């Protein structure tokens, strides 16, 4: 899930950057497609555990059970 979300986010950011540049993704030049390809390869190697990346964990202290316990009950008592 994190890999898919990261890849989708990266491609969306690259698409927005290309739209601001006024050109299609493949016409921006040699640097951007090569950088995006390199990033995809590194992320794939991370998925295969060939390269270890320490990605930030924004919700490391998040406990969904504790959050669910604080939700209002749907009991019809």
PDB file of N, CA, C and O in Angstrom, chain B, residues numbered from 101:
ATOM      1  N   UNK B 101       0.837  -1.184   0.000  1.00  0.00           N
ATOM      2  CA  UNK B 101       0.000   0.000   0.000  1.00  0.00           C
ATOM      3  C   UNK B 101       0.877   1.241   0.000  1.00  0.00           C
ATOM      4  O   UNK B 101       0.627   2.176  -0.760  1.00  0.00           O
ATOM      5  N   UNK B 102       1.906   1.259   0.847  1.00  0.00           N
ATOM      6  CA  UNK B 102       2.784   2.427   0.915  1.00  0.00           C
ATOM      7  C   UNK B 102       3.535   2.619  -0.400  1.00  0.00           C
ATOM      8  O   UNK B 102       3.740   3.752  -0.835  1.00  0.00           O
ATOM      9  N   UNK B 103       3.944   1.526  -1.032  1.00  0.00           N
ATOM     10  CA  UNK B 103       4.644   1.636  -2.311  1.00  0.00           C
ATOM     11  C   UNK B 103       3.721   2.235  -3.366  1.00  0.00           C
ATOM     12  O   UNK B 103       4.118   3.147  -4.091  1.00  0.00           O
ATOM     13  N   UNK B 104       2.500   1.734  -3.456  1.00  0.00           N
ATOM     14  CA  UNK B 104       1.545   2.242  -4.440  1.00  0.00           C
ATOM     15  C   UNK B 104       1.215   3.698  -4.181  1.00  0.00           C
ATOM     16  O   UNK B 104       1.146   4.500  -5.112  1.00  0.00           O
ATOM     17  N   UNK B 105       1.012   4.040  -2.925  1.00  0.00           N
ATOM     18  CA  UNK B 105       0.710   5.430  -2.576  1.00  0.00           C
ATOM     19  C   UNK B 105       1.891   6.341  -2.894  1.00  0.00           C
ATOM     20  O   UNK B 105       1.705   7.449  -3.396  1.00  0.00           O
ATOM     21  N   UNK B 106       3.089   5.883  -2.606  1.00  0.00           N
ATOM     22  CA  UNK B 106       4.271   6.671  -2.910  1.00  0.00           C
ATOM     23  C   UNK B 106       4.476   6.863  -4.398  1.00  0.00           C
ATOM     24  O   UNK B 106       4.824   7.956  -4.846  1.00  0.00           O
ATOM     25  N   UNK B 107       4.262   5.809  -5.163  1.00  0.00           N
ATOM     26  CA  UNK B 107       4.413   5.896  -6.612  1.00  0.00           C
ATOM     27  C   UNK B 107       3.348   6.797  -7.221  1.00  0.00           C
ATOM     28  O   UNK B 107       3.650   7.612  -8.093  1.00  0.00           O
ATOM     29  N   UNK B 108       2.111   6.661  -6.772  1.00  0.00           N
ATOM     30  CA  UNK B 108       1.035   7.511  -7.285  1.00  0.00           C
ATOM     31  C   UNK B 108       1.270   8.969  -6.935  1.00  0.00           C
ATOM     32  O   UNK B 108       1.040   9.854  -7.759  1.00  0.00           O
ATOM     33  N   UNK B 109       1.726   9.224  -5.721  1.00  0.00           N
ATOM     34  CA  UNK B 109       2.012  10.593  -5.300  1.00  0.00           C
ATOM     35  C   UNK B 109       3.159  11.182  -6.109  1.00  0.00           C
ATOM     36  O   UNK B 109       3.090  12.332  -6.544  1.00  0.00           O
ATOM     37  N   UNK B 110       4.206  10.402  -6.309  1.00  0.00           N
ATOM     38  CA  UNK B 110       5.352  10.877  -7.084  1.00  0.00           C
ATOM     39  C   UNK B 110       4.951  11.218  -8.508  1.00  0.00           C
ATOM     40  O   UNK B 110       5.328  12.269  -9.024  1.00  0.00           O
ATOM     41  N   UNK B 111       4.191  10.342  -9.145  1.00  0.00           N
ATOM     42  CA  UNK B 111       3.760  10.599 -10.515  1.00  0.00           C
ATOM     43  C   UNK B 111       2.796  11.781 -10.588  1.00  0.00           C
ATOM     44  O   UNK B 111       2.816  12.533 -11.562  1.00  0.00           O
ATOM     45  N   UNK B 112       1.958  11.953  -9.575  1.00  0.00           N
ATOM     46  CA  UNK B 112       1.055  13.107  -9.557  1.00  0.00           C
ATOM     47  C   UNK B 112       1.843  14.407  -9.422  1.00  0.00           C
ATOM     48  O   UNK B 112       1.538  15.390 -10.097  1.00  0.00           O
ATOM     49  N   UNK B 113       2.846  14.416  -8.560  1.00  0.00           N
ATOM     50  CA  UNK B 113       3.675  15.613  -8.398  1.00  0.00           C
ATOM     51  C   UNK B 113       4.433  15.911  -9.684  1.00  0.00           C
ATOM     52  O   UNK B 113       4.536  17.070 -10.086  1.00  0.00           O
ATOM     53  N   UNK B 114       4.959  14.884 -10.328  1.00  0.00           N
ATOM     54  CA  UNK B 114       5.646  15.091 -11.601  1.00  0.00           C
ATOM     55  C   UNK B 114       4.691  15.610 -12.673  1.00  0.00           C
ATOM     56  O   UNK B 114       5.081  16.445 -13.489  1.00  0.00           O
ATOM     57  N   UNK B 115       3.467  15.137 -12.684  1.00  0.00           N
ATOM     58  CA  UNK B 115       2.474  15.618 -13.634  1.00  0.00           C
ATOM     59  C   UNK B 115       2.119  17.075 -13.404  1.00  0.00           C
ATOM     60  O   UNK B 115       1.984  17.841 -14.358  1.00  0.00           O
ATOM     61  N   UNK B 116       1.966  17.465 -12.145  1.00  0.00           N
ATOM     62  CA  UNK B 116       1.682  18.868 -11.823  1.00  0.00           C
ATOM     63  C   UNK B 116       2.863  19.743 -12.213  1.00  0.00           C
ATOM     64  O   UNK B 116       2.679  20.826 -12.769  1.00  0.00           O
ATOM     65  N   UNK B 117       4.068  19.280 -11.926  1.00  0.00           N
ATOM     66  CA  UNK B 117       5.259  20.045 -12.303  1.00  0.00           C
ATOM     67  C   UNK B 117       5.352  20.199 -13.817  1.00  0.00           C
ATOM     68  O   UNK B 117       5.722  21.265 -14.307  1.00  0.00           O
ATOM     69  N   UNK B 118       5.022  19.149 -14.561  1.00  0.00           N
ATOM     70  CA  UNK B 118       5.061  19.220 -16.019  1.00  0.00           C
ATOM     71  C   UNK B 118       3.976  20.149 -16.544  1.00  0.00           C
ATOM     72  O   UNK B 118       4.191  20.862 -17.525  1.00  0.00           O
ATOM     73  N   UNK B 119       2.810  20.148 -15.902  1.00  0.00           N
ATOM     74  CA  UNK B 119       1.747  21.036 -16.365  1.00  0.00           C
ATOM     75  C   UNK B 119       2.099  22.495 -16.120  1.00  0.00           C
ATOM     76  O   UNK B 119       1.751  23.362 -16.921  1.00  0.00           O
ATOM     77  N   UNK B 120       2.782  22.769 -15.027  1.00  0.00           N
ATOM     78  CA  UNK B 120       3.237  24.138 -14.782  1.00  0.00           C
ATOM     79  C   UNK B 120       4.311  24.538 -15.789  1.00  0.00           C
ATOM     80  O   UNK B 120       4.420  25.710 -16.149  1.00  0.00           O
ATOM     81  N   UNK B 121       5.086  23.588 -16.233  1.00  0.00           N
ATOM     82  CA  UNK B 121       6.103  23.881 -17.241  1.00  0.00           C
ATOM     83  C   UNK B 121       5.468  24.065 -18.613  1.00  0.00           C
ATOM     84  O   UNK B 121       6.111  24.579 -19.528  1.00  0.00           O
ATOM     85  N   UNK B 122       4.209  23.650 -18.765  1.00  0.00           N
ATOM     86  CA  UNK B 122       3.489  23.845 -20.013  1.00  0.00           C
ATOM     87  C   UNK B 122       3.752  22.789 -21.053  1.00  0.00           C
ATOM     88  O   UNK B 122       3.454  22.996 -22.229  1.00  0.00           O
ATOM     89  N   UNK B 123       4.296  21.678 -20.658  1.00  0.00           N
ATOM     90  CA  UNK B 123       4.613  20.612 -21.599  1.00  0.00           C
ATOM     91  C   UNK B 123       4.103  19.287 -21.061  1.00  0.00           C
ATOM     92  O   UNK B 123       3.820  19.151 -19.871  1.00  0.00           O
ATOM     93  N   UNK B 124       3.989  18.316 -21.952  1.00  0.00           N
ATOM     94  CA  UNK B 124       3.583  16.980 -21.536  1.00  0.00           C
ATOM     95  C   UNK B 124       4.739  16.303 -20.802  1.00  0.00           C
ATOM     96  O   UNK B 124       5.889  16.723 -20.922  1.00  0.00           O
ATOM     97  N   UNK B 125       4.432  15.276 -20.058  1.00  0.00           N
ATOM     98  CA  UNK B 125       5.432  14.616 -19.212  1.00  0.00           C
ATOM     99  C   UNK B 125       6.646  14.145 -20.002  1.00  0.00           C
ATOM    100  O   UNK B 125       7.773  14.332 -19.545  1.00  0.00           O
ATOM    101  N   UNK B 126       6.461  13.555 -21.145  1.00  0.00           N
ATOM    102  CA  UNK B 126       7.577  13.026 -21.920  1.00  0.00           C
ATOM    103  C   UNK B 126       8.372  14.077 -22.667  1.00  0.00           C
ATOM    104  O   UNK B 126       9.459  13.782 -23.165  1.00  0.00           O
ATOM    105  N   UNK B 127       7.860  15.298 -22.759  1.00  0.00           N
ATOM    106  CA  UNK B 127       8.519  16.349 -23.516  1.00  0.00           C
ATOM    107  C   UNK B 127       9.274  17.341 -22.639  1.00  0.00           C
ATOM    108  O   UNK B 127       9.804  18.324 -23.156  1.00  0.00           O
ATOM    109  N   UNK B 128       9.336  17.120 -21.366  1.00  0.00           N
ATOM    110  CA  UNK B 128       9.989  18.054 -20.453  1.00  0.00           C
ATOM    111  C   UNK B 128      11.491  18.068 -20.680  1.00  0.00           C
ATOM    112  O   UNK B 128      12.140  19.084 -20.430  1.00  0.00           O
ATOM    113  N   UNK B 129      12.038  16.998 -21.131  1.00  0.00           N
ATOM    114  CA  UNK B 129      13.471  16.889 -21.348  1.00  0.00           C
ATOM    115  C   UNK B 129      13.948  15.529 -20.890  1.00  0.00           C
ATOM    116  O   UNK B 129      13.147  14.675 -20.512  1.00  0.00           O
ATOM    117  N   UNK B 130      15.246  15.331 -20.923  1.00  0.00           N
ATOM    118  CA  UNK B 130      15.787  14.031 -20.540  1.00  0.00           C
ATOM    119  C   UNK B 130      15.872  13.863 -19.025  1.00  0.00           C
ATOM    120  O   UNK B 130      15.790  12.740 -18.526  1.00  0.00           O
ATOM    121  N   UNK B 131      16.032  14.944 -18.298  1.00  0.00           N
ATOM    122  CA  UNK B 131      16.277  14.833 -16.859  1.00  0.00           C
ATOM    123  C   UNK B 131      15.107  14.299 -16.062  1.00  0.00           C
ATOM    124  O   UNK B 131      15.289  13.409 -15.230  1.00  0.00           O
ATOM    125  N   UNK B 132      13.910  14.816 -16.290  1.00  0.00           N
ATOM    126  CA  UNK B 132      12.756  14.425 -15.484  1.00  0.00           C
ATOM    127  C   UNK B 132      12.368  12.958 -15.680  1.00  0.00           C
ATOM    128  O   UNK B 132      12.185  12.256 -14.686  1.00  0.00           O
ATOM    129  N   UNK B 133      12.235  12.463 -16.912  1.00  0.00           N
ATOM    130  CA  UNK B 133      11.912  11.034 -17.054  1.00  0.00           C
ATOM    131  C   UNK B 133      12.989  10.114 -16.486  1.00  0.00           C
ATOM    132  O   UNK B 133      12.677   9.060 -15.932  1.00  0.00           O
ATOM    133  N   UNK B 134      14.245  10.505 -16.619  1.00  0.00           N
ATOM    134  CA  UNK B 134      15.334   9.689 -16.067  1.00  0.00           C
ATOM    135  C   UNK B 134      15.263   9.693 -14.541  1.00  0.00           C
ATOM    136  O   UNK B 134      15.444   8.655 -13.905  1.00  0.00           O
ATOM    137  N   UNK B 135      14.998  10.867 -13.955  1.00  0.00           N
ATOM    138  CA  UNK B 135      14.890  10.961 -12.493  1.00  0.00           C
ATOM    139  C   UNK B 135      13.698  10.146 -11.986  1.00  0.00           C
ATOM    140  O   UNK B 135      13.809   9.450 -10.977  1.00  0.00           O
ATOM    141  N   UNK B 136      12.559  10.231 -12.681  1.00  0.00           N
ATOM    142  CA  UNK B 136      11.381   9.462 -12.275  1.00  0.00           C
ATOM    143  C   UNK B 136      11.643   7.962 -12.402  1.00  0.00           C
ATOM    144  O   UNK B 136      11.224   7.180 -11.549  1.00  0.00           O
ATOM    145  N   UNK B 137      12.338   7.567 -13.467  1.00  0.00           N
ATOM    146  CA  UNK B 137      12.678   6.153 -13.644  1.00  0.00           C
ATOM    147  C   UNK B 137      13.629   5.681 -12.552  1.00  0.00           C
ATOM    148  O   UNK B 137      13.467   4.593 -12.001  1.00  0.00           O
ATOM    149  N   UNK B 138      14.614   6.505 -12.249  1.00  0.00           N
ATOM    150  CA  UNK B 138      15.557   6.158 -11.182  1.00  0.00           C
ATOM    151  C   UNK B 138      14.866   6.020  -9.842  1.00  0.00           C
ATOM    152  O   UNK B 138      15.165   5.110  -9.069  1.00  0.00           O
ATOM    153  N   UNK B 139      13.935   6.933  -9.567  1.00  0.00           N
ATOM    154  CA  UNK B 139      13.185   6.859  -8.317  1.00  0.00           C
ATOM    155  C   UNK B 139      12.348   5.589  -8.266  1.00  0.00           C
ATOM    156  O   UNK B 139      12.260   4.940  -7.224  1.00  0.00           O
ATOM    157  N   UNK B 140      11.733   5.230  -9.395  1.00  0.00           N
ATOM    158  CA  UNK B 140      10.947   4.002  -9.445  1.00  0.00           C
ATOM    159  C   UNK B 140      11.801   2.761  -9.238  1.00  0.00           C
ATOM    160  O   UNK B 140      11.378   1.813  -8.575  1.00  0.00           O
ATOM    161  N   UNK B 141      12.991   2.767  -9.801  1.00  0.00           N
ATOM    162  CA  UNK B 141      13.900   1.624  -9.633  1.00  0.00           C
ATOM    163  C   UNK B 141      14.339   1.503  -8.173  1.00  0.00           C
ATOM    164  O   UNK B 141      14.364   0.408  -7.613  1.00  0.00           O
ATOM    165  N   UNK B 142      14.684   2.638  -7.566  1.00  0.00           N
ATOM    166  CA  UNK B 142      15.103   2.612  -6.159  1.00  0.00           C
ATOM    167  C   UNK B 142      13.956   2.147  -5.268  1.00  0.00           C
ATOM    168  O   UNK B 142      14.172   1.378  -4.331  1.00  0.00           O
ATOM    169  N   UNK B 143      12.740   2.606  -5.553  1.00  0.00           N
ATOM    170  CA  UNK B 143      11.593   2.164  -4.751  1.00  0.00           C
ATOM    171  C   UNK B 143      11.338   0.664  -4.946  1.00  0.00           C
ATOM    172  O   UNK B 143      10.977  -0.036  -4.000  1.00  0.00           O
ATOM    173  N   UNK B 144      11.529   0.175  -6.185  1.00  0.00           N
ATOM    174  CA  UNK B 144      11.379  -1.257  -6.436  1.00  0.00           C
ATOM    175  C   UNK B 144      12.429  -2.088  -5.718  1.00  0.00           C
ATOM    176  O   UNK B 144      12.127  -3.150  -5.175  1.00  0.00           O
ATOM    177  N   UNK B 145      13.671  -1.597  -5.717  1.00  0.00           N
ATOM    178  CA  UNK B 145      14.731  -2.302  -4.981  1.00  0.00           C
ATOM    179  C   UNK B 145      14.463  -2.279  -3.483  1.00  0.00           C
ATOM    180  O   UNK B 145      14.795  -3.230  -2.775  1.00  0.00           O
ATOM    181  N   UNK B 146      13.860  -1.193  -2.999  1.00  0.00           N
ATOM    182  CA  UNK B 146      13.484  -1.137  -1.592  1.00  0.00           C
ATOM    183  C   UNK B 146      12.397  -2.173  -1.304  1.00  0.00           C
ATOM    184  O   UNK B 146      12.414  -2.825  -0.260  1.00  0.00           O
ATOM    185  N   UNK B 147      11.459  -2.318  -2.227  1.00  0.00           N
ATOM    186  CA  UNK B 147      10.401  -3.307  -2.054  1.00  0.00           C
ATOM    187  C   UNK B 147      10.971  -4.724  -2.032  1.00  0.00           C
ATOM    188  O   UNK B 147      10.476  -5.582  -1.301  1.00  0.00           O
ATOM    189  N   UNK B 148      12.013  -4.970  -2.833  1.00  0.00           N
ATOM    190  CA  UNK B 148      12.666  -6.275  -2.865  1.00  0.00           C
ATOM    191  C   UNK B 148      13.689  -6.453  -1.744  1.00  0.00           C
ATOM    192  O   UNK B 148      14.312  -7.508  -1.630  1.00  0.00           O
ATOM    193  N   UNK B 149      13.860  -5.421  -0.921  1.00  0.00           N
ATOM    194  CA  UNK B 149      14.797  -5.402   0.209  1.00  0.00           C
ATOM    195  C   UNK B 149      16.245  -5.528  -0.239  1.00  0.00           C
ATOM    196  O   UNK B 149      17.083  -6.054   0.494  1.00  0.00           O
ATOM    197  N   UNK B 150      16.543  -5.044  -1.448  1.00  0.00           N
ATOM    198  CA  UNK B 150      17.920  -4.975  -1.917  1.00  0.00           C
ATOM    199  C   UNK B 150      18.564  -3.698  -1.385  1.00  0.00           C
ATOM    200  O   UNK B 150      19.727  -3.696  -0.984  1.00  0.00           O
ATOM    201  N   UNK B 151      17.798  -2.623  -1.386  1.00  0.00           N
ATOM    202  CA  UNK B 151      18.224  -1.330  -0.855  1.00  0.00           C
ATOM    203  C   UNK B 151      17.296  -1.005   0.305  1.00  0.00           C
ATOM    204  O   UNK B 151      16.077  -1.099   0.162  1.00  0.00           O
ATOM    205  N   UNK B 152      17.847  -0.627   1.445  1.00  0.00           N
ATOM    206  CA  UNK B 152      17.015  -0.303   2.594  1.00  0.00           C
ATOM    207  C   UNK B 152      16.885   1.207   2.716  1.00  0.00           C
ATOM    208  O   UNK B 152      17.873   1.911   2.921  1.00  0.00           O
ATOM    209  N   UNK B 153      15.661   1.695   2.588  1.00  0.00           N
ATOM    210  CA  UNK B 153      15.376   3.117   2.748  1.00  0.00           C
ATOM    211  C   UNK B 153      14.634   3.328   4.058  1.00  0.00           C
ATOM    212  O   UNK B 153      13.696   2.595   4.371  1.00  0.00           O
ATOM    213  N   UNK B 154      15.047   4.310   4.809  1.00  0.00           N
ATOM    214  CA  UNK B 154      14.347   4.665   6.033  1.00  0.00           C
ATOM    215  C   UNK B 154      13.370   5.788   5.704  1.00  0.00           C
ATOM    216  O   UNK B 154      13.730   6.965   5.728  1.00  0.00           O
ATOM    217  N   UNK B 155      12.141   5.414   5.398  1.00  0.00           N
ATOM    218  CA  UNK B 155      11.128   6.394   5.062  1.00  0.00           C
ATOM    219  C   UNK B 155      10.498   6.938   6.338  1.00  0.00           C
ATOM    220  O   UNK B 155      10.437   6.234   7.346  1.00  0.00           O
ATOM    221  N   UNK B 156      10.029   8.179   6.306  1.00  0.00           N
ATOM    222  CA  UNK B 156       9.431   8.747   7.520  1.00  0.00           C
ATOM    223  C   UNK B 156       8.130   8.035   7.868  1.00  0.00           C
ATOM    224  O   UNK B 156       7.365   7.637   6.991  1.00  0.00           O
ATOM    225  N   UNK B 157       7.902   7.886   9.152  1.00  0.00           N
ATOM    226  CA  UNK B 157       6.681   7.260   9.639  1.00  0.00           C
ATOM    227  C   UNK B 157       5.907   8.303  10.425  1.00  0.00           C
ATOM    228  O   UNK B 157       6.248   8.618  11.565  1.00  0.00           O
ATOM    229  N   UNK B 158       4.868   8.832   9.807  1.00  0.00           N
ATOM    230  CA  UNK B 158       4.111   9.907  10.427  1.00  0.00           C
ATOM    231  C   UNK B 158       3.150   9.401  11.499  1.00  0.00           C
ATOM    232  O   UNK B 158       2.768  10.153  12.396  1.00  0.00           O
ATOM    233  N   UNK B 159       2.763   8.145  11.410  1.00  0.00           N
ATOM    234  CA  UNK B 159       1.780   7.614  12.343  1.00  0.00           C
ATOM    235  C   UNK B 159       2.361   6.467  13.170  1.00  0.00           C
ATOM    236  O   UNK B 159       1.663   5.489  13.439  1.00  0.00           O
ATOM    237  N   UNK B 160       3.610   6.571  13.571  1.00  0.00           N
ATOM    238  CA  UNK B 160       4.239   5.479  14.313  1.00  0.00           C
ATOM    239  C   UNK B 160       3.634   5.306  15.700  1.00  0.00           C
ATOM    240  O   UNK B 160       3.636   4.199  16.238  1.00  0.00           O
ATOM    241  N   UNK B 161       3.119   6.381  16.288  1.00  0.00           N
ATOM    242  CA  UNK B 161       2.542   6.277  17.625  1.00  0.00           C
ATOM    243  C   UNK B 161       1.013   6.247  17.582  1.00  0.00           C
ATOM    244  O   UNK B 161       0.364   6.436  18.610  1.00  0.00           O
ATOM    245  N   UNK B 162       0.437   6.012  16.410  1.00  0.00           N
ATOM    246  CA  UNK B 162      -1.014   5.985  16.244  1.00  0.00           C
ATOM    247  C   UNK B 162      -1.544   4.597  16.562  1.00  0.00           C
ATOM    248  O   UNK B 162      -1.065   3.602  16.018  1.00  0.00           O
ATOM    249  N   UNK B 163      -2.531   4.533  17.443  1.00  0.00           N
ATOM    250  CA  UNK B 163      -3.166   3.263  17.808  1.00  0.00           C
ATOM    251  C   UNK B 163      -4.624   3.305  17.354  1.00  0.00           C
ATOM    252  O   UNK B 163      -5.435   3.984  17.983  1.00  0.00           O
ATOM    253  N   UNK B 164      -4.976   2.601  16.285  1.00  0.00           N
ATOM    254  CA  UNK B 164      -6.356   2.676  15.784  1.00  0.00           C
ATOM    255  C   UNK B 164      -7.380   2.139  16.768  1.00  0.00           C
ATOM    256  O   UNK B 164      -8.526   2.588  16.761  1.00  0.00           O
ATOM    257  N   UNK B 165      -7.000   1.191  17.613  1.00  0.00           N
ATOM    258  CA  UNK B 165      -7.951   0.658  18.600  1.00  0.00           C
ATOM    259  C   UNK B 165      -8.307   1.706  19.638  1.00  0.00           C
ATOM    260  O   UNK B 165      -9.463   1.818  20.045  1.00  0.00           O
ATOM    261  N   UNK B 166      -7.304   2.481  20.071  1.00  0.00           N
ATOM    262  CA  UNK B 166      -7.583   3.541  21.038  1.00  0.00           C
ATOM    263  C   UNK B 166      -8.432   4.635  20.398  1.00  0.00           C
ATOM    264  O   UNK B 166      -9.310   5.203  21.048  1.00  0.00           O
ATOM    265  N   UNK B 167      -8.174   4.928  19.132  1.00  0.00           N
ATOM    266  CA  UNK B 167      -8.974   5.932  18.434  1.00  0.00           C
ATOM    267  C   UNK B 167     -10.411   5.447  18.267  1.00  0.00           C
ATOM    268  O   UNK B 167     -11.350   6.228  18.415  1.00  0.00           O
ATOM    269  N   UNK B 168     -10.587   4.164  17.960  1.00  0.00           N
ATOM    270  CA  UNK B 168     -11.931   3.614  17.795  1.00  0.00           C
ATOM    271  C   UNK B 168     -12.686   3.592  19.120  1.00  0.00           C
ATOM    272  O   UNK B 168     -13.910   3.725  19.136  1.00  0.00           O
ATOM    273  N   UNK B 169     -11.976   3.429  20.219  1.00  0.00           N
ATOM    274  CA  UNK B 169     -12.629   3.415  21.530  1.00  0.00           C
ATOM    275  C   UNK B 169     -13.187   4.788  21.878  1.00  0.00           C
ATOM    276  O   UNK B 169     -14.120   4.892  22.674  1.00  0.00           O
ATOM    277  N   UNK B 170     -12.630   5.838  21.294  1.00  0.00           N
ATOM    278  CA  UNK B 170     -13.103   7.185  21.588  1.00  0.00           C
ATOM    279  C   UNK B 170     -14.265   7.621  20.701  1.00  0.00           C
ATOM    280  O   UNK B 170     -14.836   8.690  20.912  1.00  0.00           O
ATOM    281  N   UNK B 171     -14.620   6.804  19.713  1.00  0.00           N
ATOM    282  CA  UNK B 171     -15.743   7.137  18.833  1.00  0.00           C
ATOM    283  C   UNK B 171     -17.058   6.932  19.561  1.00  0.00           C
ATOM    284  O   UNK B 171     -17.159   6.084  20.448  1.00  0.00           O
ATOM    285  N   UNK B 172     -18.070   7.712  19.186  1.00  0.00           N
ATOM    286  CA  UNK B 172     -19.383   7.504  19.828  1.00  0.00           C
ATOM    287  C   UNK B 172     -19.948   6.131  19.483  1.00  0.00           C
ATOM    288  O   UNK B 172     -19.746   5.629  18.377  1.00  0.00           O
ATOM    289  N   UNK B 173     -20.629   5.552  20.397  1.00  0.00           N
ATOM    290  CA  UNK B 173     -21.193   4.227  20.226  1.00  0.00           C
ATOM    291  C   UNK B 173     -22.438   4.289  19.341  1.00  0.00           C
ATOM    292  O   UNK B 173     -23.177   5.274  19.367  1.00  0.00           O
ATOM    293  N   UNK B 174     -22.664   3.235  18.560  1.00  0.00           N
ATOM    294  CA  UNK B 174     -23.856   3.183  17.706  1.00  0.00           C
ATOM    295  C   UNK B 174     -24.923   2.273  18.308  1.00  0.00           C
ATOM    296  O   UNK B 174     -25.827   1.824  17.603  1.00  0.00           O
ATOM    297  N   UNK B 175     -24.821   2.000  19.604  1.00  0.00           N
ATOM    298  CA  UNK B 175     -25.819   1.157  20.270  1.00  0.00           C
ATOM    299  C   UNK B 175     -27.126   1.919  20.381  1.00  0.00           C
ATOM    300  O   UNK B 175     -27.141   3.107  20.703  1.00  0.00           O
ATOM    301  N   UNK B 176     -28.221   1.225  20.111  1.00  0.00           N
ATOM    302  CA  UNK B 176     -29.551   1.837  20.202  1.00  0.00           C
ATOM    303  C   UNK B 176     -30.160   1.486  21.554  1.00  0.00           C
ATOM    304  O   UNK B 176     -31.221   0.865  21.604  1.00  0.00           O
ATOM    305  N   UNK B 177     -29.530   1.859  22.619  1.00  0.00           N
ATOM    306  CA  UNK B 177     -30.004   1.506  23.955  1.00  0.00           C
ATOM    307  C   UNK B 177     -31.025   2.481  24.447  1.00  0.00           C
ATOM    308  O   UNK B 177     -31.533   2.336  25.559  1.00  0.00           O
TER     309      UNK B 177
END
